Amino acid sequence: QVQLVESGGGLVQPGGSLSLSCEVSGRTIFGFNAMGWYRQAPGKEREWVASISASAVTYADFVKGRFTISRDDAKNTVYLQMNSLKPEDTAVYYCNAEERLYAGANKMSWGQGTQVTVSS
């Protein structure tokens, strides 16, 4: 079973920065198609933030130019560097991994989340 653990959340003032980490563990058969970050504010739907695969890095429009997703395969870790944070960025941030099972089939795994609060 794949397990993901997020860390790095906290309280930061508007305009500040935070760096989130997601440690991935567990055995997979064929590896991952992609890994990424989602976030969910209280009373809101969970929304996609960024994804990274072997061939592409993509971002939601509301974080372009401010957030950077990266990975370190040796450490089995995915990162999210967040700059120029806004109060609207306040949410629980979740790491996810899309495991490749076989052609046309994937399995999504989620971490427990880490709280990010942007407030003056």
Backbone torsions as a table, in degrees:
resi	resn	phi	psi	omega
1	GLN	NA	132.7	178.6
2	VAL	-79.2	134.9	177.4
3	GLN	-125.3	141.6	179.7
4	LEU	-130.2	134.3	-179.4
5	VAL	-128.8	118.1	178.7
6	GLU	-90.7	152.3	175.2
7	SER	-154.7	165.6	175.4
8	GLY	106.8	-5.2	179.4
9	GLY	-70.9	168.5	179.9
10	GLY	167.6	-165.8	179.8
11	LEU	-101.3	130.9	-179.8
12	VAL	-142.8	148.9	178.1
13	GLN	-77.5	154.4	175.6
14	PRO	-53.2	136.8	-176.7
15	GLY	90.0	-9.5	-179.4
16	GLY	-82.9	-174.0	-175.8
17	SER	-133.2	152.5	172.9
18	LEU	-144.4	151.6	176.4
19	SER	-123.1	121.9	179.9
20	LEU	-101.3	147.9	177.6
21	SER	-126.2	148.7	177.2
22	CYS	-134.3	111.2	178.3
23	GLU	-92.2	126.8	-176.9
24	VAL	-108.7	132.5	177.7
25	SER	-138.0	166.6	-179.5
26	GLY	108.1	153.5	-176.8
27	ARG	-90.0	136.4	174.0
28	THR	-121.5	158.4	-179.2
29	ILE	-83.9	-47.8	-175.2
30	PHE	-121.6	9.7	179.0
31	GLY	83.2	-159.9	-174.2
32	PHE	-117.0	142.4	170.7
33	ASN	-75.0	-41.5	-177.5
34	ALA	-162.9	161.4	172.0
35	MET	-132.8	156.6	-177.2
36	GLY	-166.7	-172.0	-179.4
37	TRP	-128.0	138.9	171.3
38	TYR	-124.6	166.7	174.7
39	ARG	-143.8	156.3	-179.6
40	GLN	-144.5	118.0	175.9
41	ALA	-87.1	157.6	-180.0
42	PRO	-55.3	128.9	178.9
43	GLY	74.9	6.1	-178.2
44	LYS	-114.4	162.9	175.5
45	GLU	-74.0	149.3	173.7
46	ARG	-67.4	133.2	-176.9
47	GLU	-125.3	147.9	-179.6
48	TRP	-74.6	139.4	-178.4
49	VAL	-112.1	-53.1	-176.2
50	ALA	-161.3	154.7	177.9
51	SER	-140.0	152.2	176.5
52	ILE	-139.9	132.8	177.2
53	SER	-129.6	-174.3	179.9
54	ALA	-65.9	-23.7	-172.8
55	SER	-119.7	-9.0	-173.8
56	ALA	-154.2	152.8	171.8
57	VAL	-126.7	127.0	-177.7
58	THR	-131.7	152.5	-177.3
59	TYR	-134.9	150.0	168.8
60	ALA	-69.5	151.2	-176.0
61	ASP	-59.0	-34.4	-174.0
62	PHE	-75.2	-4.7	177.3
63	VAL	-121.6	-2.4	-179.4
64	LYS	-59.4	132.5	-179.1
65	GLY	85.5	-9.0	-179.1
66	ARG	-118.0	-36.5	-177.6
67	PHE	-108.4	149.2	176.5
68	THR	-134.6	124.6	176.2
69	ILE	-99.4	140.4	178.9
70	SER	-150.1	172.4	179.9
71	ARG	-145.0	155.5	175.1
72	ASP	-129.4	100.7	-175.5
73	ASP	-63.6	-33.9	180.0
74	ALA	-63.6	-30.0	-179.6
75	LYS	-101.8	0.5	-176.9
76	ASN	51.2	46.9	-173.7
77	THR	-131.9	139.3	173.5
78	VAL	-113.6	140.4	-176.4
79	TYR	-120.3	155.3	171.2
80	LEU	-135.5	106.7	176.0
81	GLN	-88.2	122.1	-175.9
82	MET	-116.4	119.1	178.8
83	ASN	-118.7	163.9	178.4
84	SER	49.6	47.9	-175.5
85	LEU	-66.0	144.6	-180.0
86	LYS	-117.9	156.9	176.0
87	PRO	-55.4	-31.4	178.8
88	GLU	-66.0	-15.1	177.8
89	ASP	-80.3	-7.6	179.6
90	THR	-60.5	122.7	-177.1
91	ALA	-177.8	170.4	167.2
92	VAL	-88.1	126.5	-178.0
93	TYR	-101.1	129.1	-176.8
94	TYR	-116.2	137.4	172.4
95	CYS	-91.2	144.9	175.6
96	ASN	-137.8	156.1	178.2
97	ALA	-135.8	133.5	178.2
98	GLU	-102.9	104.5	-178.2
99	GLU	-83.6	134.9	176.5
100	ARG	-84.2	121.3	179.0
101	LEU	-97.0	-56.2	174.4
102	TYR	-162.7	178.8	-176.3
103	ALA	-53.5	120.0	177.0
104	GLY	82.8	4.4	-178.3
105	ALA	-129.8	130.8	179.4
106	ASN	-132.1	161.1	176.4
107	LYS	-131.6	126.1	-179.4
108	MET	-93.9	134.1	175.8
109	SER	-122.9	146.6	-175.7
110	TRP	-129.8	147.8	171.5
111	GLY	-86.3	-179.3	-178.6
112	GLN	-84.3	-15.1	176.3
113	GLY	96.8	156.7	175.2
114	THR	-136.2	134.6	-174.2
115	GLN	-79.6	130.9	173.0
116	VAL	-119.4	122.2	179.8
117	THR	-123.0	123.5	179.8
118	VAL	-112.6	110.2	-175.2
119	SER	-157.0	145.3	177.9
120	SER	-89.6	NA	NA
